[in-house]
């Protein structure tokens, strides 16, 4: 059971994020699309579809990519809604084999194979629509990278089933490794390239500097999401959350666990900012990279703003703060 904090929640260590906000002109349009598409998920309960409509996933998408075109944002919004639905359907599963089958069908659909019964499966149908939209705004090579990142996310989701089945938390060190893929953000980092007006060549995409930059960005966003979603995820019986894992391992107060998670987030942010100051020479791609790094900062900020304010997390997080 979560212990009542000794330290008041109103004095928790804040999350450091020193970026200025850029607003997308398409937030309202994309939010309307999300609400429209939510009703296409007949496999979700009416209550969950209603919750999705209140969770401002369209705002999240537009805050992730505030400089993107409306066409790109529509495709990104389909991805965001689809992966939240997939995670809500399977994220708490204790049956790794069953989840693996769903993941394999999704990958086959993204790769362009016709998976029976796609027309009768609302989730697979969305994966098919997403593939079509991805090919319209990117390239086959980019889509292959995207699918590779999705596979890593699915692998981590399957691993989490083993913890769910046993009702045990991983230790903090293992969780931080697992969460890197489980947060499901690597497959969205490629969209930052698209929003920046280009696609990195293979040698740039695999450069050690880009690898570390992406790793830090994903970590920052994962820890911010865990920080604001901890109350909801505890209520829902989820195990995969940095605050909850810290609290379980170190047995301190809940407020102490929040502070430790904040320090992990802020340390990663400091490393990210230092790395941004020392990019290598990418030659003809220097101009693209300069735009990319600013857009990546906007994605990090957008994740924090949404995680802090969305209906999905905010009410339960405020209830925790009211324990003062």
N, C-alpha and C positions, 0 to 999 in steps of 0.2 A: 504494500500500500504506500502511496505517496505521502510523505510526512509534511505536516504543516511547517512552512518556512519560519525560521527565526529572524532572518534578515527580511525587512519589508520588500515586497516585490516592486514597489514604486522606486526603490533605490538599486535595482538590478543594474549591472554593468551594461551599457548600451552597445549595440552593434555599430561598428565604425564603417561608414560608407560615404566618402567625401566627394560625391559626384553631383553635378547639377542636372536637373530634370529637363528632358526634351519630351514634349507632348506630341503624340501622333495625331494627325487630323482625322484619323479613321477609327478612333476608339469606339464611338457610338455605333458605327456601321458594323464593326466586327463583333461587338457585344450582341447586337441584334441577330447576327448570323449564328452565333453560339446558341442563343435561346431557341432559334428555329431548328437547328440541327439536333439539339438535345432530345427532341421528340422522336428522332429517327432511331434511338437506342431502345427498342422494345424489350431487350433483355434486362434493362435496368428497371427497378421498381418505380412506380409513379413518384414516390417520395424522393428517391435519389435523383430522378430527372428534374424534379422541382428544385432540389438543392443545387444541382448543377447550374440551373438558370440563375440562381442567386449568388453563385460563387465568383462571378465576374471573370471567367476564363478569357473572354474577349479582351477585357482590359489587360489581363496578364500578357496576352499575346502582343498587344500593341505596345505595352511597356517594355517587353523583351526587345522589340524591333521598332522603335519609334520613327526611324527614318525610312522604313520599308514602304514599298508600293502597296496599294490596297490588294492587288492580285496576290502578292506574296503573303500578305497578312492573312488572307482567306485560307490559303493552303496551310500556313503555320497554325492558324486557329483550328483547322480540322485535325492537325496532329495533336495539339494540346488537349482538345476535348477527347479525342480517341484514346490517348494514353492515360488520361485521368480515368476514363471509363474502364479501360483494360486493367488498370491498377486496382480500382475499386471492386472489380469483378473477381480478381485473382490474387490481390496482394495479401489477403489474409488466409489464403488456402493452405491446408495442411497436406494436400495431395500433390506432390511434386510431379508425378507422372501425368496427371490430368493437366496441370499447368503447362508442362512441356509440350503436350499435344496442341494446346491452344497457341502456344508460341510458335511452334513449327508451322502451323497453318497460316499464321500471320506473316511469317517470313516468306513462305512460298507465294503468298498473295502479293507481297511487296516486290518480289522478284519477277512477277508477271505471270505466274502459273495460275490456272483456274482451279480453285479448290472447291470441291463439292462439299456442302451445298452453299456456295457463296451467296446466292440470291435469297436464301432462307436464313442467313446469319448476318444480323445487322452489323456486328463488329467487323467481320471479314469484308463485308461490302464497303465499309468505311476505309479499310486498308486499301482496297482496290481503287476507290476514288482518290485516295491520297497519292498512290503511285502515279496516277494519271496527272495530277496537279504538279507533283514533283518534277516529272519529266518536262513539263511545260515551262518551268521557271529555272531549271538547272541543266545538268548534263548527265549522261549515263554513268560517267566516272564518279560524279558527286553523289548520285543515288546509291552507287555501290558502297561508298564510304558511309553514307547514312545508314544503310542496311547493316553494315558491320557494327556500327555503334548500337543499333537497335538489338542486334544479337547479344551484345555484351550486357545490355540492360535485361534482356530476357533471362540470360544465364544467372544473373544476380537474383532475379525474382524467383527462379527455381531453387536456388540455394536458400533463400529466406523461408521457403516452405518447410525445410527441415527444422528450423528454429520454431516456426509456428506449430509444427506437429508435436514438438516436445515441450512447448510452452516455456522456453528458456531464452534469456537474453544472450547475445554474443558478448565477449569482452570488448572494451573500448577500442583497443588496437585493431582487432579483427573487424569490428563494425566499421571503422573509418575506412578500411580498405574496401569492404563490401559496398558501403554507401556510395562510393565514387561512381559506380555504375548503376546502383539501385535507384539513385535520385532521378535517373532518366534525363540528364541534361546534355550529355555528350552529343546525342543525336540532334540536339538543337543548336549546338555551337556552329555547325556548318551553315546554318541559316544566317549567322552573323556575316559570313562571307558574302552571301547573296544580297543581304541588305546593304553591304558596302560597295556593291557594284562589280564583283568579280568572284572568281573561284581560285583558291590557291593551287598551284601545281603540286604534283606528288612530292617533289623534293622539299618544298616549303612546308607542306602539310605535315611531313614526317620529321621536320627539323627539331632537334632537341629543345630549342627555345620555345617553339610553338607547342610542343608536347607539355613543357612545364607551365606555360602560360594557361593552356586549357585546363590542366590539372588543378591549378590554383583557383581559377575561375569557378570550376565545378565545385570544388570544396567550399569556397565562400558561399555559393548559392545553396549548397546542401545544408550547411550549418545554420544559415539564416532560416531556411525552410523548417528545419528541425526545431529551432528555437521557438518559432511562432506556432508550430503545429503540435507541440508536445502535449498540450492539454487535450486536444481533440484525439490524438492518437492513443493517449492513455485511456481515455473514455471508450474508444473503439476496440481496445484490447490489442493494439499493435505493439510490436516489440522493437521495430526498426526505427529508432529515433535517438539521436545523440544525447539529448538531455536525459531521456529515460534510461539509456544504457549507462551513462555516467552515474546517475542516481543509484542504479542497481549495484554497480560495481564498488562504488566508494562509500555507500551507505550514509552519506551526509544528508543535509536538508535539500529540499527541492530547489530552493533559492541558490544554494551552493552549486548545484548541478547546472542551473541556468548560467551562472557566472562563469563556470568552467567552459561551457559551450561557447559563451561569448568571447572568452579569451582565445579559444581555438579559432573562432571566426576572425577575430581581429588580428591575430598573428598571421593568418593566411592572407588577409587584406594587406598588411604591411609588406609581406613578401611579394605580393602581386604588384603593388605600386612600385616597389624597388625594381622589379623585373621590367616593368613598362618603361623605365628610364634608360634601359641598356639594351635596346634591340640590336640584333645583328644587321648587316647590310643585305637586304633582299633584292638589290639591284632594281630591275624593272618593276618589281612589285612593292617597292618602298611606299609609293603613294597609296596603293590599296591597303597596305598594312597600317598606315597611319589612320585611315578611315576606320579600318577594322578594330583597332584598339579602342577608339572612342566609342564605337558601337558596342563593343564587348563590355565596356564600363556601364553603358546604358542598360544592357541586359542584366548585369549584376544589380544595379540600382532598381530596375523594374521588378526583379524577383523579390527584393526586400520590401518595396512599397506594397506590392500585392500581398505577400505573405503576412504583412503587418495589418492589413486592412480588410482582407477578404472575409466575407460571411463564413466561409469554410472553416476558418480558424479563430476569427477575432473574438467572438462571444465567449468561447471557453477560455481563451487567453486572458481576457478581461476578468473573468470569474476568478482565475488564479490570483491576479493582482489584487482582487478584493479580499484576499485572505489576510491582508495587512492588519 
